Amino acid sequence: MSRRSALALGLAGGAALLGACSSSGQAAAPSALPVVPNRVSTVWSNHADGPLPAVGDEGVPFTVVLTGAPERPSVQGGALVGNMPRKPGAIYLGQRLDSPLHRLGARFGFGAGDAGGALALVAFTTDQPPRANLHLSLTSDRWILGVIDDGSVDEVARDFYSAPLPLDGTPVQGEVRLAGTTAFLALPDGSVRRVDDPRFGAVAGSIATWEFFKLTPDSSDVRMYATWAG
């Protein structure tokens, strides 16, 4: 994925945060999450302070794309931080798996700031322009689920959490599990939602991506304590 393509995706995904947010009729509570084992998992809280390591805990290499951010992520105080300046931008941290993703998640926390800061979970394909059958933005007060086609983010569903998340770095957890054309969301407020859309099964993303995103200079910064994919 090129820097130009990544920047376009970051801004397109962030634009969705500006609109009015209401419960989607497509989202429902499932009876259970599908069982999907992890294939990669890095516990950042176990790493000493320092530069981003070249590989994750299982030895799978990381790739980094910076858009509007001058520095690579680094480990600080038991978390991976984006080192993003006070302006809009995005950082894409990726691990390429050898087959399609069916699970993607993170344990993370927000710092002080507005709800334009987000962690996005993205399952990219190797196509150009970039495509993805999963793009889940998690802000401090809502979630926005979509897909990427022709280099732009198409929204599928969104909603507010039951209550805003803490802005003091408190760890929360969010993940998606895909089963065919269904996305099962385990959200940071503890709720679980099911969203059905044929676009989830239209392509097969195999590049697990965790995105640091800021929409405004005052957006919350994200701290990642663990990342995983399966």
Long-range contacts (C-beta under 8 A, 24 or more apart in sequence): 1-65, 1-92, 1-124, 1-128, 1-130, 2-128, 3-65, 3-66, 3-67, 5-128, 5-129, 5-130, 5-151, 6-65, 6-67, 6-90, 6-92, 6-130, 7-67, 7-68, 7-90, 8-151, 8-152, 9-90, 9-130, 9-148, 9-151, 9-152, 9-153, 10-67, 10-68, 10-89, 10-90, 10-92, 10-211, 10-213, 11-88, 11-90, 12-152, 12-153, 13-118, 13-120, 13-135, 13-137, 13-144, 13-146, 13-153, 13-211, 13-213, 14-88, 14-90, 14-116, 14-118, 14-213, 14-215, 16-137, 16-144, 16-146, 16-153, 16-155, 16-158, 17-115, 17-116, 17-118, 17-137, 17-139, 17-142, 17-144, 17-215, 18-215, 21-142, 21-144, 21-158, 21-159, 21-160, 22-158, 22-159, 23-159, 23-160, 24-156, 24-157, 24-158, 24-159, 24-195, 26-156, 26-157, 26-195, 26-196, 26-197, 27-157, 27-159, 27-185, 27-193, 27-194, 27-195, 28-193, 28-194, 28-195, 29-191, 29-192, 29-193, 29-194, 30-184, 30-192, 30-193, 30-194, 33-177, 33-184, 33-186, 33-192, 34-102, 34-177, 34-179, 34-184, 36-102, 36-103, 36-177, 36-230, 37-103, 37-230, 38-103, 38-228, 38-229, 38-230, 39-97, 39-229, 39-230, 40-95, 40-97, 40-208, 40-228, 40-229, 40-230, 41-226, 41-227, 41-228, 41-229, 42-226, 42-227, 42-228, 43-225, 43-226, 44-75, 44-78, 44-79, 44-80, 44-224, 44-225, 44-226, 44-227, 45-78, 45-79, 45-225, 45-226, 47-75, 47-78, 47-80, 48-75, 49-74, 49-75, 49-76, 49-77, 50-74, 50-75, 51-75, 52-80, 52-93, 56-95, 56-227, 60-95, 60-96, 60-97, 61-95, 61-96, 62-93, 62-94, 62-95, 63-92, 63-93, 63-94, 63-95, 63-96, 64-91, 64-92, 64-93, 64-94, 65-91, 65-92, 65-94, 66-91, 67-91, 67-92, 69-212, 73-212, 78-225, 79-109, 79-169, 79-223, 79-224, 79-225, 80-223, 80-224, 80-225, 80-227, 81-221, 81-222, 81-223, 81-224, 82-212, 82-221, 82-222, 84-212, 84-214, 84-221, 86-217, 86-218, 87-214, 87-217, 88-214, 88-215, 88-216, 88-217, 88-219, 89-213, 89-214, 90-211, 90-212, 90-213, 90-214, 91-211, 91-212, 92-122, 92-209, 92-210, 92-211, 93-209, 93-210, 93-211, 93-212, 93-227, 94-124, 94-207, 94-208, 94-209, 94-210, 95-207, 95-208, 95-229, 96-206, 96-207, 96-208, 97-206, 97-207, 97-208, 97-229, 98-206, 99-206, 100-204, 100-205, 100-206, 101-134, 101-178, 101-205, 101-206, 101-207, 101-208, 101-229, 101-230, 102-177, 102-178, 102-179, 102-230, 103-175, 103-176, 103-177, 103-178, 103-228, 103-229, 103-230, 104-134, 104-136, 104-175, 104-176, 104-208, 104-228, 104-229, 104-230, 105-173, 105-174, 105-175, 105-176, 105-186, 105-227, 105-228, 105-229, 106-173, 106-174, 106-175, 106-210, 106-224, 106-225, 106-226, 106-227, 106-228, 107-171, 107-172, 107-173, 107-224, 107-225, 107-226, 107-227, 108-138, 108-171, 108-172, 108-173, 108-174, 108-222, 108-223, 108-224, 108-225, 109-166, 109-168, 109-169, 109-170, 109-171, 109-172, 109-222, 109-223, 109-225, 110-140, 110-165, 110-166, 110-167, 110-169, 110-220, 110-221, 110-222, 110-223, 111-167, 111-168, 111-169, 111-220, 111-221, 111-222, 111-223, 112-167, 112-168, 112-220, 113-167, 113-218, 113-219, 113-220, 113-221, 114-216, 114-218, 114-219, 114-220, 115-139, 115-140, 115-141, 115-142, 115-164, 115-219, 115-220, 116-214, 116-215, 116-216, 116-218, 116-219, 116-220, 117-213, 117-214, 117-215, 117-219, 117-220, 117-221, 117-222, 118-211, 118-213, 118-215, 118-219, 118-222, 119-174, 119-210, 119-211, 119-212, 119-213, 119-222, 119-224, 120-209, 120-210, 120-211, 120-213, 121-174, 121-175, 121-176, 121-209, 121-210, 121-211, 122-148, 122-205, 122-209, 122-210, 122-211, 123-178, 123-205, 123-206, 123-207, 123-208, 123-209, 124-148, 124-205, 124-206, 124-207, 124-209, 125-203, 125-204, 125-205, 125-206, 125-207, 126-206, 126-207, 127-203, 131-203, 131-205, 132-203, 132-205, 132-209, 133-178, 133-199, 133-200, 133-201, 133-202, 133-203, 133-204, 133-205, 134-176, 134-178, 134-183, 134-200, 134-205, 136-174, 136-176, 136-183, 136-185, 137-213, 138-174, 138-187, 138-188, 139-220, 140-164, 140-165, 140-167, 140-220, 141-165, 143-174, 143-185, 143-187, 145-176, 145-183, 145-185, 145-195, 147-197, 147-199, 147-200, 147-202, 149-199, 149-202, 154-199, 156-183, 156-195, 156-197, 156-199, 157-193, 157-195, 157-197, 159-193, 161-187, 161-188, 161-189, 161-191, 162-189, 162-190, 162-191, 163-189, 165-189, 167-220, 169-223, 171-225, 175-228
